[in-house]
Amino acid sequence: MTQKYRVGQKIKIIEVKSEYGHPKYPEIQDYVNETGIILDFIASMQGIEGTTLEGKEYAQQYLYNIRIDRDGTILEAVTEDALAALDE
């Protein structure tokens, strides 16, 4: 799996709800609908829910560091599902 976004790309922070209708990422809730730019990213390996580490069932996940346009705040480790591309 390759990352969806590239360094320097313009993005928008979007709201993601949990299965119960609550914000999935409350730590970035104040930045929903803000725009920014991707500074860098890391690939993270995450165990798939319901499996064990011994089972070696992993999913690769990309986490992005983003500089918010409005005030220069840097958000760290934002997941792909909380982002939308503004340019292609």
C-alpha positions in Angstrom: 0.0 0.0 0.0 1.4 3.4 -0.9 0.6 6.7 0.8 -2.3 8.7 -0.6 -0.6 12.1 -0.1 2.8 13.5 -0.9 5.1 16.0 0.8 4.1 19.6 -0.1 0.5 18.6 -1.0 -2.4 20.9 0.1 -5.0 19.1 2.2 -8.1 19.8 4.3 -8.7 18.2 7.7 -12.0 16.4 7.7 -14.1 15.0 10.5 -14.2 11.3 11.0 -16.9 9.7 13.2 -16.6 6.5 15.1 -19.2 3.8 14.7 -21.1 5.4 17.6 -21.2 8.9 16.0 -18.5 10.5 18.1 -15.4 12.1 16.7 -12.9 9.4 16.0 -9.9 11.7 16.5 -10.8 14.3 19.2 -7.3 15.6 19.3 -7.7 17.2 15.9 -11.4 18.2 16.2 -10.4 21.9 16.6 -8.8 21.8 13.1 -11.7 20.2 11.1 -12.2 22.1 7.9 -8.8 23.8 8.2 -6.4 23.6 5.3 -2.7 22.9 5.4 0.3 21.3 3.7 1.9 17.9 4.2 5.3 18.4 5.8 6.3 14.7 5.9 5.0 11.3 6.7 5.9 8.0 8.3 4.7 4.4 7.6 3.5 2.6 10.6 2.7 -1.1 11.0 -0.5 -1.7 13.0 -1.9 -5.0 14.1 -5.3 -5.8 12.6 -8.0 -5.8 15.2 -8.9 -9.2 16.5 -5.5 -10.8 15.6 -2.4 -11.4 17.6 1.1 -10.3 16.9 2.1 -13.9 16.5 -0.4 -14.2 13.7 1.6 -11.5 11.8 -1.5 -9.9 10.4 -0.6 -6.3 10.0 -1.9 -3.3 8.1 0.4 -0.5 7.0 -0.8 2.9 7.9 0.6 6.3 6.9 0.7 9.1 9.4 1.3 12.7 8.3 2.7 15.8 9.9 0.8 18.9 8.7 1.3 22.6 9.0 -2.0 24.4 9.3 -2.4 27.5 7.0 -4.3 29.7 9.4 -1.8 29.9 12.2 1.2 27.6 11.4 0.3 25.0 14.0 1.9 21.6 13.2 -0.3 18.6 13.7 1.6 15.4 14.1 0.7 11.8 13.1 -2.6 12.6 11.4 -4.1 9.5 9.7 -5.1 9.4 6.0 -8.8 9.0 6.7 -8.8 12.5 8.4 -7.5 14.2 5.3 -8.8 15.2 1.9 -6.7 16.4 -1.0 -7.2 20.0 -2.3 -4.9 19.6 -5.3 -3.9 16.6 -7.4 
